Amino acid sequence: MSDTKFDVIVVGAGPGGYVGAIRAAQLGLKTAIIEAKHLGGICLNWGCIPTKALLRSAEIYQHMQHAASFGLSAEGVSFDLAKIVERSRGVSKQLSGGIGHLLKKNKVKVFDGYAKLLGNSKLSVEKDGKVFETLEAKHIIMATGARAKSFPGLEPDGKQVWSYMESLVPTEVPKSLLVIGSGAIGIEFANFFHTFGADVTVVEALDSIMPVEDVEISTLAKKSMEKRGMKFKTSTFVKKLDKSANSVTATLEHKGKTETITVDKVITAVGVVPNVENIGLETAGVQLDERGFIKIDGYCNTSAKGIYAIGDVAGAPCLAHKASHEAIICVEKIAGLEGVHPLDKALIPGCTYCQPQVASVGLTEKAAIEAGYKVKVGRFPFIGNGKAIALGEPEGLVKTVFDEKTGELLGAHMVGAEVTELIQGFGVAKTLETTEADLMHTVFPHPTLSEMMHESVLDAYGKAIHF
């Protein structure tokens, strides 16, 4: 096989693309990957990872401000924003370099450029507007990701109206900030800037913040953030932004009434759109769905033979771990492995790294009822857990939703300290199709936050001990 012919070519080196390329190489397939910007994609370089580094600095800073409650003394606590950003960028750089090492270790050929399909088995690679390579493969995996969505009149300008890119590398903390959108991205940036002194207002078009979450959980999170001074306007639309030299005035509409709010900066976080333009999908006969994402089946096949799609470009939920899992399914199916199962989206956890953290997996209580289930719901508050009190983190709730008829765990929802780490326990439980009896008979260690998971299950069946 020549240097231009491969078994598998992956377009895009984000958390879906690079994982798929490595797994294909492990399975003995000659593999290439094409990436024009960053190994690791948006997630590693301008998303998941650097935001968590910023939020870690914010978390420590907040703890330092309350040192006295732990019997500690920390006077004159301050921060250096430039160093906070520098640390965040350094974390991303370190991990991006690690991806390059892994690809080299697994003998994946890396092409630096933009790919464009020339049919079902060929594509071109170009850089600086010039095609420098034409490649062939029986299997081509599109992992081109997505980018920030914007609405007319609300587009980021990189100066006064920021996207996530500018939000990750601020040179100063604005005195006042309007965040448009209360999904994970919007809420995380709202928390970061508020912790370092910004007067933050979050606007959400729907009637609750973090609208994909169980409303009981998102309501508790909202109350906790409001207690710290953050402001929220739900069922509210941003109609226009008027910019002056040093500020932005937003016109807001709530149930037919308008008001204005003037702030130093605006962050738009209103979702994403797939990167499907100029990559030759039409030439290859790849179909899109009604929202513009590539249509796939359970094994990531598109409408064109030999072309697959994974990750954000293939639709919601737009999460890195969903992309990575799709990559494995796609490649192992290509390789002919037995026992490959389609992805069940009900098993994908979601996490928001605000303060307090929010995490969930499966159906919300409302969605379960709407799906026709008769449910049993369990709850356990952080205030009833010894470890939470010892940590100084007594605010939060663990909520579980069961099918009354079968005992199946339909969903689990949490708000509080470290719940983004705890949620995978319920993720495993759902994958193994455990019932309430299995969870009740599982021994949880003491003292841990995980005991609340157990108590929540017990509460659903009237057996909670500590509440």
VOKOL-581858 format. One line per 8 residues: number of its first residue (from 0); for each residue x, y, z of N, C-alpha, C. Coordinates in steps of 0.2 Angstrom, whole numbers, plus 5000, padded with zeros to 4 digits. Atoms other than C-alpha are relative to their C-alpha. Example, Ala and Ser with C-alpha at 12.3 -4.5 7.8 and 13.67 -1.06 7.14 Angstrom:
// residues 2
0 = 5004:4994:5000:5062:4978:5039:5004:5006:5000  4996:4994:4999:5068:4995:5036:4996:5005:5003;
This chain:
// residues 467
0 = 5004:4994:5000:5000:5000:5000:5004:5006:5000  4996:4994:5000:5007:5017:4995:4999:5005:5006  5001:4995:4995:5009:5032:5006:4994:5004:4999  5006:4996:5001:4993:5039:4999:4994:4996:5000  5006:5004:4999:4982:5024:5001:5000:4997:5007  5001:5002:4993:4975:5019:5018:4994:4996:5001  5006:5004:4998:4963:5007:5026:4995:5005:5002  5005:4995:4997:4955:5021:5036:5004:5007:5000;
8 = 4998:4993:4999:4957:5040:5035:4995:5004:5004  5004:4996:4995:4950:5051:5049:5001:5007:4998  5000:4993:5002:4946:5069:5045:4998:5004:5007  5001:4997:4994:4948:5079:5061:5003:4997:5006  4996:5003:4995:4959:5076:5076:4998:5002:5007  5003:4999:4993:4947:5080:5091:5000:4994:5004  5001:5006:4996:4942:5068:5104:4997:4994:4997  5003:5005:5004:4932:5058:5092:5006:4997:4995;
16 = 4995:5002:5005:4945:5058:5078:5006:4997:5002  4994:5003:4999:4961:5055:5086:4999:4993:5004  5002:5006:4997:4953:5041:5097:4999:4995:4995  5002:5004:5005:4946:5033:5081:5006:4998:4996  4994:5001:5004:4963:5034:5072:5004:4995:5004  4996:5004:4996:4972:5026:5087:4997:4993:5000  5003:5007:4999:4960:5012:5089:5000:4996:4993  5000:5004:5006:4960:5008:5070:5007:4998:4999;
24 = 4993:5003:5001:4979:5007:5070:5001:4994:5005  5000:5005:4996:4978:4996:5085:4998:4993:4997  5003:5006:5003:4967:4984:5075:5004:4998:4994  4996:5002:5005:4980:4983:5062:4998:5003:4993  5002:4997:5006:4972:4995:5049:5005:5006:4999  4995:4995:5002:4984:5007:5040:4996:5007:5000  5004:4994:4998:4978:5024:5046:5003:5007:4999  4998:4993:5001:4979:5042:5042:4995:5005:5004;
32 = 5005:4995:4997:4972:5058:5051:5002:5006:4997  4999:4993:5003:4970:5075:5044:4997:5005:5005  5002:4995:4995:4970:5090:5055:5003:5007:4998  4997:4993:5003:4972:5109:5050:5002:5004:5006  4999:4995:4995:4973:5117:5067:5003:4997:5006  4997:5002:4993:4975:5108:5084:4999:4992:5001  5001:5006:4998:4978:5090:5088:4997:5000:5007  5004:5000:4994:4965:5086:5102:4994:5004:4998;
40 = 5006:4996:5002:4953:5098:5093:4998:5005:5005  5003:4994:4996:4942:5112:5101:5000:4998:5007  5001:5003:4993:4939:5101:5117:5007:5001:5004  4994:5000:4996:4957:5100:5122:5003:5006:5000  4997:4994:5001:4963:5116:5115:4996:5007:5002  5004:4994:4999:4949:5128:5117:4993:4999:5003  5007:5002:4997:4935:5119:5127:5001:4997:5006  5000:5004:4993:4934:5106:5140:5006:5001:5004;
48 = 4994:5000:4996:4952:5106:5146:5002:5007:5003  4998:4994:4997:4957:5124:5147:4994:5003:5004  5005:4997:4995:4940:5129:5155:5000:4997:5007  4999:5003:4994:4943:5116:5168:5006:5003:5004  4994:4997:4997:4960:5123:5172:4998:5007:5003  5002:4993:4998:4952:5141:5173:4996:4999:5007  5005:5001:4994:4938:5134:5185:5004:4998:5006  4996:5003:4994:4951:5125:5196:5003:5006:5003;
56 = 4997:4994:4997:4959:5142:5199:4995:5004:5004  5006:4996:4997:4942:5150:5203:4998:4996:5006  5002:5003:4994:4938:5136:5215:5005:5001:5006  4995:4999:4995:4954:5137:5224:5000:5007:5003  5001:4993:4998:4952:5156:5225:4994:5001:5005  5006:5000:4996:4935:5154:5232:5001:4997:5007  4998:5003:4994:4941:5142:5245:5004:5004:5005  4995:4996:4997:4955:5154:5250:4996:5006:5004;
64 = 5004:4994:4997:4942:5168:5253:4996:4998:5006  5003:5002:4994:4934:5157:5266:5004:4995:5004  4996:5004:4996:4949:5150:5274:4999:5000:5008  5001:4999:4993:4944:5156:5291:4995:4995:5003  5005:5005:4998:4929:5144:5291:5003:4993:5001  4997:5006:4999:4942:5130:5291:5006:5000:5005  4995:4999:4995:4953:5137:5305:5006:5002:4997  4994:4998:5003:4965:5144:5293:5000:5008:4999;
72 = 4999:4993:5001:4972:5161:5290:5003:5002:4993  4997:4999:5006:4975:5168:5273:4998:5008:4998  5001:4993:5001:4976:5187:5272:5003:5003:4993  4998:4997:5006:4977:5198:5257:5000:4996:4994  5001:5005:5006:4971:5185:5245:4999:5004:4994  5001:4996:5006:4973:5191:5227:5001:4995:4994  4998:5004:5006:4975:5184:5209:5003:5004:4995  4996:4998:5006:4985:5186:5194:4997:4997:4994;
80 = 5004:5003:5005:4973:5184:5179:5005:4997:4994  4995:5002:5006:4988:5183:5166:5003:4993:5002  4997:5007:4998:4996:5168:5176:4994:4995:5000  5005:5005:5000:4979:5160:5178:4999:4997:4993  5000:5002:5007:4977:5160:5159:5006:4997:4997  4994:5004:5002:4995:5155:5156:5000:4993:5002  5001:5007:4997:4992:5140:5167:4995:4996:4996  5006:5004:5004:4976:5135:5157:5003:4998:4993;
88 = 4998:5001:5007:4985:5137:5140:5006:4995:5001  4995:5005:4999:5000:5127:5147:4997:4993:5001  5004:5007:4999:4988:5112:5152:4998:4998:4993  5002:5002:5007:4981:5112:5134:5006:4998:4996  4994:5001:5004:4998:5113:5126:5003:4993:5002  4997:5007:4998:5005:5098:5137:4996:4994:4997  5004:5006:5002:4990:5087:5132:5000:5000:4993  5000:5000:5007:4990:5092:5114:5007:4997:4997;
96 = 4994:5003:5002:5008:5087:5113:5000:4992:5001  5001:5007:4999:5003:5070:5121:4996:4997:4995  5004:5003:5006:4991:5067:5107:5004:4999:4994  4996:5001:5006:5004:5069:5094:5005:4994:5002  4996:5005:4998:5015:5057:5104:4996:4993:4999  5004:5006:5001:5001:5044:5104:4999:4998:4993  5001:5002:5007:4998:5045:5086:5006:4998:4997  4994:5003:5003:5016:5043:5082:5002:4993:5002;
104 = 4999:5006:4997:5017:5029:5094:4996:4994:4996  5004:5005:5003:5003:5020:5085:5001:5000:4992  4999:5000:5007:5010:5024:5068:4994:5002:4996  5005:4996:5004:4996:5035:5062:5003:5005:4997  4997:4995:5004:5001:5046:5048:4996:5006:5001  5003:4994:4998:4997:5064:5052:5001:5005:4994  4999:4995:5005:4993:5076:5038:4997:5007:5002  5001:4993:4998:4993:5095:5042:4996:5004:4994;
112 = 5003:4996:5006:4979:5103:5031:4992:4999:5001  5007:5000:5001:4961:5104:5026:4998:4994:4995  5002:5005:5004:4952:5089:5019:4994:5001:4996  5006:4999:5004:4939:5088:5005:4998:4994:4997  5001:5006:5004:4930:5073:4999:4999:5001:4993  5000:5000:5007:4932:5069:4981:4995:4994:4997  5004:5006:5002:4920:5054:4981:4999:4996:5007  5001:5004:4995:4917:5039:4992:5007:4997:5003;
120 = 4994:5003:4998:4935:5034:4993:5006:5004:4999  4994:4995:5001:4946:5049:4989:4999:5007:5003  5001:4993:4997:4949:5066:4997:5007:5003:4998  4994:4996:5001:4961:5080:4994:5002:5003:5007  4997:4996:4994:4972:5089:5007:5003:5006:4998  4997:4994:5002:4976:5107:5006:5002:5004:5005  4998:4996:4995:4985:5120:5015:5002:5007:4996  4999:4993:5003:4986:5139:5012:4997:5000:4993;
128 = 5004:4999:5006:4973:5137:4998:5003:4995:4994  4997:5004:5005:4984:5124:4988:4999:4992:5002  5000:5007:4998:4981:5105:4987:5007:4997:4999  4994:5003:5000:4996:5096:4991:5000:4992:5000  5000:5007:4999:4990:5078:4993:4993:4998:4998  5007:5004:5001:4976:5066:4986:5001:4993:5003  4999:5007:4997:4973:5051:4997:4994:4996:4999  5005:5004:5001:4963:5036:4996:4999:4995:5006;
136 = 5002:5005:4995:4954:5024:5008:4994:4997:4999  5007:5004:5000:4940:5011:5009:4996:5003:5005  5004:4998:4994:4934:5019:5025:5002:5007:5001  4998:4993:4998:4934:5038:5028:4995:5002:5006  5004:4998:4994:4928:5045:5045:5000:5007:5001  5000:4992:4999:4922:5063:5046:4999:5001:5007  5001:4998:4993:4925:5070:5063:5002:5008:5000  4999:4993:5001:4925:5089:5059:4998:5004:5005;
144 = 5003:4997:4995:4916:5094:5074:4995:5006:4999  5005:4995:5000:4906:5110:5077:5003:5007:5002  4998:4993:4998:4908:5129:5080:4995:5003:5004  5005:4996:4996:4899:5142:5091:4995:5003:4995  5006:4997:5004:4882:5147:5084:5000:5007:5002  5001:4993:4998:4878:5165:5083:4994:5002:4996  5006:4997:5003:4862:5175:5079:5002:5007:4997  4999:4994:5004:4861:5190:5067:4999:5006:5006;
152 = 5000:4994:4996:4865:5206:5077:5004:4998:5007  4997:5002:4993:4873:5196:5092:5007:4996:4999  4993:5003:5002:4889:5190:5083:5005:5002:5004  4994:4998:4996:4905:5190:5093:5004:5004:4995  4995:4996:5003:4917:5203:5088:5007:5000:5002  4993:5001:4998:4932:5198:5098:5002:5005:5005  4998:4994:4996:4932:5214:5108:4995:5001:5006  5005:4999:4995:4916:5218:5117:4995:4994:5001;
160 = 5004:5006:5000:4906:5203:5112:5004:4994:4999  4995:5005:5000:4916:5187:5116:4996:4993:4998  5002:5007:5001:4914:5169:5110:5004:4996:5005  4996:5004:4995:4922:5155:5120:5007:5001:4999  4992:4999:5001:4939:5159:5112:5002:5005:5004  4998:4994:4996:4940:5176:5119:4999:4999:5008  5001:5001:4992:4933:5171:5136:5005:4995:5003  4995:5004:4997:4947:5158:5138:5007:5004:5001;
168 = 4993:4997:5000:4961:5171:5136:4999:5008:5002  5002:4993:4999:4954:5187:5144:5007:5004:5003  4994:4996:4998:4967:5201:5148:4998:5004:5007  5002:4997:4994:4956:5208:5162:4993:4997:5002  5007:5003:4998:4940:5203:5172:4996:5006:4999  5004:4995:5001:4926:5214:5166:4996:5002:5006  5004:4998:4994:4917:5224:5180:4993:4997:4999  5007:5003:5001:4900:5218:5172:5000:4996:4994;
176 = 5000:5005:5005:4896:5204:5161:4993:4997:4999  5006:5003:5002:4881:5198:5151:5001:4993:4997  4999:5007:5003:4881:5179:5147:4993:4998:4996  5006:5002:5004:4869:5174:5133:5000:4992:4999  5000:5007:5000:4864:5156:5136:5002:4997:5006  4998:5003:4994:4864:5145:5151:5001:4993:5000  4998:5006:5001:4870:5129:5144:5007:4999:5004  4993:5001:4996:4887:5121:5151:5005:5006:4999;
184 = 4995:4995:5002:4898:5134:5142:4998:5006:5003  5002:4994:4997:4888:5149:5147:5001:5000:5008  5000:5000:4993:4886:5144:5165:5007:4999:5003  4993:5000:4998:4904:5139:5167:5004:5006:5000  4996:4994:5000:4911:5155:5161:4997:5006:5004  5003:4995:4995:4898:5165:5171:5003:4999:5007  4998:5001:4993:4904:5156:5187:5008:5002:5000  4993:4998:5000:4923:5159:5182:5000:5008:5001;
192 = 4999:4993:4999:4921:5178:5180:4997:5003:5006  5003:4998:4994:4909:5180:5194:5005:4999:5006  4995:5001:4995:4922:5172:5206:5005:5005:5001  4994:4995:5000:4935:5185:5201:4997:5007:5000  5003:4994:4998:4923:5199:5204:4996:5004:4995  5004:4997:5005:4913:5202:5188:4992:5000:5003  5008:5000:4998:4894:5207:5191:4997:4997:4994  5002:5005:5006:4887:5193:5180:4992:4999:5000;
200 = 5007:5001:5001:4869:5192:5173:5000:4995:4994  5001:5005:5005:4864:5176:5163:4993:5000:4997  5007:5000:5004:4850:5177:5150:4999:4993:4997  5002:5006:5003:4841:5161:5145:4993:5000:4997  5007:4999:5004:4827:5160:5132:4995:4995:5003  5005:5005:4997:4819:5144:5140:4999:5002:5008  5003:4998:4993:4810:5144:5157:5005:4998:5006  4995:5002:4995:4825:5136:5167:5007:5000:4997;
208 = 4993:5001:5002:4843:5137:5167:5003:4993:4999  4998:5007:5001:4853:5122:5161:4994:4996:4998  5007:5003:5001:4837:5117:5152:5000:4992:4998  5000:5007:5001:4843:5099:5148:5000:4996:5006  5000:5004:4994:4844:5095:5166:4994:5000:5004  5006:5001:4996:4831:5089:5178:4999:5007:5004  5001:4994:4998:4822:5105:5183:5001:5001:5008  4999:4999:4993:4823:5102:5202:5007:5001:5001;
216 = 4993:5000:5000:4842:5100:5200:5002:5007:4998  4998:4993:5002:4844:5116:5190:4997:5006:5004  5003:4995:4996:4833:5126:5201:5004:5001:5007  4995:5000:4994:4844:5121:5216:5007:5004:4998  4994:4997:5003:4859:5126:5206:5000:5008:5000  5001:4993:5001:4852:5143:5202:4999:5003:5006  5001:4996:4993:4847:5147:5220:5007:5000:5003  4993:4999:4997:4865:5143:5226:5004:5005:4996;
224 = 4996:4995:5004:4873:5154:5212:4997:5007:5002  5003:4993:4998:4860:5168:5216:5002:5002:5007  4998:4998:4994:4865:5167:5234:5007:5003:5000  4993:4997:5000:4883:5171:5229:5000:5006:4996  5000:4993:5003:4877:5186:5219:4999:5000:4993  5002:5000:5007:4874:5180:5201:4993:5001:4999  5007:4998:5002:4859:5186:5192:4998:4996:4994  5002:5004:5006:4848:5176:5180:4993:5003:4998;
232 = 5006:4998:5003:4834:5181:5168:4998:4994:4995  5003:5005:5004:4824:5166:5161:4994:5002:4996  5006:4998:5005:4811:5166:5147:5001:5007:4997  4998:4993:5002:4821:5181:5141:5004:4999:4994  4997:5000:5007:4827:5185:5123:5004:5006:5000  4996:4994:5002:4841:5196:5118:4999:5002:4993  5002:4998:5007:4834:5206:5104:5005:5004:4996  4995:4997:5004:4849:5217:5100:5006:5002:5005;
240 = 4994:4998:4996:4866:5223:5106:5003:5007:4997  4998:4993:5003:4871:5242:5104:5007:5001:5004  4993:5000:4997:4890:5244:5107:5002:5008:5000  4997:4994:5000:4898:5260:5112:5008:4999:5001  4992:5000:5000:4917:5264:5115:5002:4995:5006  4998:5005:4994:4918:5254:5132:4994:4996:5003  5006:5004:4997:4901:5246:5135:4996:4997:4994  5005:5003:5004:4887:5236:5127:4993:5000:5003;
248 = 5006:5000:4998:4869:5239:5129:4995:4995:4997  5004:5005:5003:4858:5224:5127:4992:5002:5001  5007:5000:4999:4839:5225:5124:4997:4993:5001  5003:5006:4998:4830:5211:5133:4993:5000:4999  5008:5000:5000:4812:5205:5130:4998:4994:5004  5003:5005:4996:4803:5195:5143:4992:5000:5000  5007:5000:5000:4785:5190:5140:4997:5007:4997  5003:4994:5004:4782:5205:5128:5002:5006:5003;
256 = 4998:4993:4997:4790:5218:5140:5008:5000:4998  4993:4999:5002:4807:5225:5135:5004:5004:5006  4996:4996:4996:4821:5232:5146:5007:5000:4997  4994:5000:5003:4839:5236:5143:5005:4999:5006  4995:5001:4995:4855:5232:5153:5007:5002:4996  4994:4998:5003:4872:5240:5150:5006:4996:5004  4994:5004:4997:4888:5229:5153:5007:5002:4996  4993:4999:5004:4907:5230:5149:5001:4995:4995;
264 = 4999:5006:5005:4907:5213:5140:4994:4996:4999  5005:5005:5001:4895:5200:5133:5003:4994:4997  4998:5006:5002:4898:5182:5131:4994:4996:4996  5005:5004:5003:4888:5172:5118:5001:4993:5001  4999:5007:4999:4885:5154:5122:4993:4997:4998  5006:5002:5002:4870:5149:5112:5000:4994:4996  4999:5006:5003:4875:5132:5106:5005:5000:4994  4995:5001:5005:4884:5125:5091:4997:4999:4993;
272 = 5002:5003:5007:4883:5122:5072:5005:4996:4997  4995:5005:5003:4891:5108:5063:5005:5003:4995  4995:4998:5006:4907:5110:5052:4999:4995:4994  5002:5004:5006:4899:5103:5036:5002:5004:4993  4999:4996:5006:4904:5117:5024:5007:4998:4997  4993:5000:5004:4918:5115:5010:5004:4993:5002  4996:5006:4998:4922:5097:5015:4998:4994:4995  5002:5005:5006:4914:5088:4999:4995:4996:5002;
280 = 5005:5005:4999:4899:5080:5007:4995:4999:4995  5005:5001:5006:4888:5084:4992:5003:4996:4995  4996:5005:5006:4901:5076:4980:4999:4993:5002  5000:5007:4998:4901:5060:4990:4992:4998:5002  5007:5002:4999:4882:5060:4993:4998:4999:5007  5001:5001:4992:4882:5062:5012:4994:5005:5001  5006:4996:4999:4865:5068:5018:5000:5003:5007  5000:4997:4994:4862:5080:5032:4993:5000:5003;
288 = 5007:5000:4997:4847:5080:5045:4997:5007:4999  5003:4994:5000:4835:5094:5047:5003:5006:5003  4996:4994:4996:4847:5104:5059:5007:5001:4997  4994:4999:5003:4861:5102:5047:5006:4996:5002  4995:5005:4998:4871:5088:5056:5000:4994:4995  5000:5006:5004:4877:5073:5046:4996:4994:5003  5004:5005:4998:4864:5059:5047:5004:4993:5000  4996:5007:4999:4871:5042:5054:4995:4995:5003;
296 = 5003:5005:4997:4865:5026:5059:5003:4998:5007  4997:5001:4994:4869:5017:5075:5007:4998:5000  4993:5001:5000:4886:5012:5069:5004:5005:4996  4997:4994:5003:4890:5029:5062:5001:5000:4992  5000:5000:5007:4887:5025:5044:4996:5006:4997  5004:4994:5003:4882:5040:5033:4996:4997:4994  5004:5002:5005:4871:5039:5018:5004:4998:4994  4995:5002:5005:4887:5036:5007:5004:4994:5002;
304 = 4996:5006:4998:4895:5019:5007:5007:5002:5001  4993:4999:4999:4912:5019:5015:5002:5007:5004  4999:4994:4996:4910:5036:5024:4996:5000:5006  5003:5000:4993:4906:5038:5042:5000:5007:5003  5000:4994:4997:4903:5052:5054:5000:4999:5008  5000:5001:4993:4907:5054:5073:5000:5007:5003  4999:4994:4996:4906:5067:5086:4995:5006:4999  5005:4995:5000:4898:5084:5086:4997:5001:4993;
312 = 5003:4999:5007:4896:5085:5067:4995:4995:4998  5005:5005:5000:4885:5069:5069:4994:5002:5004  5006:4998:4996:4873:5078:5081:5001:4999:5007  5000:5000:4993:4869:5080:5099:4999:4993:5003  4997:4994:4996:4874:5078:5113:5007:5001:4997  4994:4998:5002:4889:5087:5108:5005:5000:5006  4995:5001:4994:4901:5080:5121:5006:4996:4998  4993:5003:5002:4919:5074:5120:4999:4993:5001;
320 = 5000:5007:4998:4915:5057:5128:4995:4997:4995  5004:5003:5005:4901:5054:5116:5004:4999:4993  4996:5001:5006:4913:5057:5101:5005:4995:5001  4995:5005:4999:4926:5046:5108:4997:4993:5000  5003:5006:5000:4914:5032:5111:4997:4998:4993  5002:5001:5007:4906:5034:5093:5006:4997:4996  4994:5001:5004:4924:5033:5087:5002:4992:5001  4999:5007:4999:4927:5016:5095:4995:4995:4997;
328 = 5006:5004:5003:4910:5009:5089:5001:5000:4992  5000:4999:5008:4913:5015:5071:5006:4996:4998  4994:5003:5002:4931:5008:5070:5000:4993:5001  5000:5008:4999:4928:4991:5078:4995:4997:4995  5004:5002:5005:4913:4989:5066:5003:4999:4994  4996:5000:5007:4924:4993:5051:5005:4994:5000  4995:5006:4999:4937:4980:5058:4996:4993:5000  5004:5006:5000:4923:4967:5059:5000:4996:5007;
336 = 5001:5003:4993:4924:4964:5078:4993:4998:5001  5007:5003:4997:4910:4954:5086:4998:5004:5006  5003:4997:4994:4899:4961:5099:5000:5008:5001  5000:4993:5000:4900:4979:5094:4992:5003:5000  5007:4998:4999:4884:4988:5100:4999:5008:4998  5001:4993:5001:4876:5004:5094:5000:5004:5006  5000:4996:4994:4878:5019:5106:4993:5002:5002  5006:4998:4997:4863:5021:5118:5001:5007:5003;
344 = 4999:4993:4997:4862:5040:5121:4998:5001:5007  5002:5000:4993:4853:5037:5137:5005:4998:5005  4995:5002:4996:4869:5031:5144:5006:5005:5000  4995:4994:5000:4879:5047:5141:4999:5005:5005  5001:4995:4995:4882:5057:5156:5002:5007:4998  4999:4993:5001:4882:5076:5156:5002:5003:5006  4997:4997:4994:4892:5087:5167:5001:5007:4999  4999:4992:5000:4893:5106:5171:5004:5001:5006;
352 = 4995:4999:4994:4908:5112:5181:4999:5007:5003  5001:4993:4997:4900:5127:5189:5001:4998:5008  5000:5001:4993:4899:5130:5208:4993:5001:5002  4998:5007:5000:4890:5119:5213:5000:4997:4993  5000:5004:5006:4893:5106:5200:4993:4997:4999  5006:5003:5002:4879:5098:5191:5002:4994:4995  4999:5006:5004:4879:5080:5183:4994:4996:5000  5006:5004:5001:4866:5068:5176:5002:4995:4995;
360 = 5000:5006:5005:4863:5052:5166:4993:4998:5000  5007:5003:5001:4847:5045:5159:4995:5006:5000  5006:4996:5001:4830:5052:5159:4999:5005:5007  5002:4996:4994:4824:5067:5170:4993:4997:5002  5006:5003:4997:4809:5064:5181:4994:5002:4995  5005:4998:5004:4798:5074:5169:5000:4996:4993  4999:5004:5007:4805:5065:5153:4997:4993:5001  5002:5007:4998:4802:5048:5162:4992:5000:5000;
368 = 5007:5000:4999:4784:5053:5166:4997:5001:4993  5002:4999:5007:4781:5059:5148:5001:4994:4996  4999:5006:5004:4788:5043:5141:4995:4994:5002  5005:5004:4998:4774:5034:5150:5002:4995:5006  4998:5004:4995:4783:5027:5165:4997:5003:5007  5002:4998:4993:4776:5027:5183:5006:4999:5004  4993:5000:4997:4791:5032:5193:5000:5000:5008  4998:4999:4993:4798:5031:5210:5006:5004:5000;
376 = 4995:4996:4999:4809:5045:5215:5003:5001:5007  4996:4999:4994:4823:5046:5228:5004:5006:5000  4996:4994:4999:4832:5061:5235:5004:4999:5006  4996:4999:4994:4846:5064:5247:5004:5006:5000  4996:4993:5000:4853:5081:5252:5007:4999:5003  4993:5000:4998:4871:5084:5255:5001:5002:5008  5000:4999:4993:4867:5091:5272:4999:4994:5005  5000:5006:4996:4864:5074:5278:5006:4995:4999;
384 = 4994:5004:5001:4881:5067:5273:5006:5003:5004  4995:4998:4996:4895:5067:5285:5006:5003:4996  4994:4998:5004:4909:5069:5271:4999:5007:4998  5001:4993:5003:4900:5084:5263:5001:5005:5006  4999:4995:4995:4899:5093:5280:5007:5001:5002  4993:5000:4998:4917:5089:5284:5004:5004:4995  4997:4996:5005:4922:5096:5267:4998:5008:5000  5003:4993:5000:4912:5112:5271:4996:5001:4993;
392 = 5004:5000:5006:4901:5108:5256:4993:4997:5001  5006:5003:4998:4884:5105:5263:4994:5001:4996  5006:4999:5004:4873:5111:5249:5000:4996:4994  5001:5004:5005:4867:5099:5236:4995:4995:5000  5005:5005:5000:4856:5085:5231:5002:4994:4995  4999:5006:5004:4857:5067:5224:4993:4998:4999  5007:5002:5001:4841:5062:5215:5000:4994:4995  5001:5006:5004:4836:5045:5207:4993:4999:4998;
400 = 5007:5002:5003:4822:5040:5196:5000:4993:4998  5001:5007:5001:4816:5022:5195:4993:4999:4996  5006:5002:5002:4803:5013:5185:4997:4996:5005  5004:5003:4994:4790:5008:5198:4999:4992:4999  5002:5007:5002:4786:4992:5188:5006:4995:5001  4994:5005:5001:4803:4984:5185:5006:5002:5005  4994:4998:4996:4815:4994:5197:5006:5002:4996  4995:4998:5004:4825:4999:5182:5002:5008:5002;
408 = 4998:4993:4998:4836:5015:5186:4999:5004:4993  5002:4996:5006:4829:5027:5173:5005:5006:4999  4996:4994:5001:4840:5042:5177:5002:5002:5007  4997:4998:4993:4851:5050:5191:5002:5007:4998  4999:4993:5000:4853:5069:5194:5003:5002:5006  4997:4997:4994:4865:5078:5205:5002:5007:5000  4997:4993:4999:4870:5095:5211:5004:5000:5006  4996:5000:4994:4884:5098:5223:5007:4999:4999;
416 = 4992:5001:5001:4903:5096:5226:5001:4993:4997  4997:5006:5003:4912:5083:5215:4995:4995:4997  5005:5005:5003:4896:5076:5207:5002:4998:4993  4998:5002:5007:4904:5076:5190:5005:4994:5001  4997:5007:4999:4915:5062:5197:4996:4995:5003  5005:5005:4998:4901:5053:5206:4996:4997:4995  5005:5002:5005:4890:5052:5191:5001:4994:4997  4999:5006:5004:4899:5038:5183:4998:4994:5003;
424 = 5002:5006:4996:4894:5026:5197:4993:4998:4997  5007:5001:5003:4876:5028:5190:5000:4999:4993  4999:5002:5007:4883:5027:5172:5001:4993:5000  4998:5007:5000:4890:5010:5176:4993:4996:5001  5006:5004:4998:4874:5005:5184:4995:5000:4995  5005:5000:5006:4863:5010:5169:5003:4995:4995  4997:5004:5005:4875:5001:5157:4999:4993:5002  5001:5007:4997:4874:4985:5168:4992:4998:5001;
432 = 5007:5001:5000:4855:4987:5168:4998:4998:5007  5001:5001:4993:4855:4987:5187:4993:5002:5002  5006:4998:4997:4839:4988:5197:5001:5003:5007  5000:4997:4993:4835:4996:5214:5003:4995:5005  4997:5006:4996:4839:4979:5222:5007:5000:5000  4993:5000:5001:4856:4979:5215:5004:5005:5003  4997:4994:4997:4860:4996:5220:5000:5000:5008  5001:5001:4993:4853:4993:5238:5005:4996:5003;
440 = 4996:5005:4997:4864:4978:5240:5008:5002:4999  4993:4998:5001:4880:4987:5234:5002:5004:5007  4997:4997:4994:4891:4992:5249:5004:5007:4998  4996:4993:5001:4897:5011:5248:5004:5001:5006  4995:4999:4994:4912:5016:5258:4998:5006:5004  5001:4994:4995:4911:5028:5273:5006:5002:5003  5004:4995:5002:4914:5042:5274:5001:5002:4993  4999:4997:5007:4912:5047:5256:4993:5003:4998;
448 = 5006:4997:5003:4900:5058:5246:4996:4995:4996  5004:5005:5004:4895:5042:5236:4995:4997:5005  5005:5003:4996:4885:5036:5251:4993:5003:4999  5006:4997:5001:4872:5049:5246:4997:4997:4994  5003:5004:5005:4870:5039:5230:4996:4994:5002  5003:5006:4997:4865:5024:5240:4994:5002:5004  5005:4998:4996:4854:5034:5252:4994:5002:4995  5005:4997:5004:4845:5042:5237:4996:4994:4997;
456 = 5003:5006:5002:4841:5024:5230:4995:4998:5006  5004:5002:4995:4835:5019:5247:4993:5004:5001  5005:4995:4999:4824:5035:5249:4994:4998:4995  5005:5001:5005:4815:5030:5232:4995:4995:5003  5004:5005:4998:4808:5015:5241:4999:5000:5008  5002:4999:4993:4805:5022:5259:5005:4997:5005  4995:5003:4996:4821:5015:5266:5006:5004:5002  4994:4995:4999:4833:5030:5268:5001:4999:5008;
464 = 4999:5000:4993:4842:5029:5285:5002:5007:5003  4998:4994:4997:4850:5046:5287:4996:5006:4998  5004:4994:5002:4836:5057:5281:4993:4998:5001;
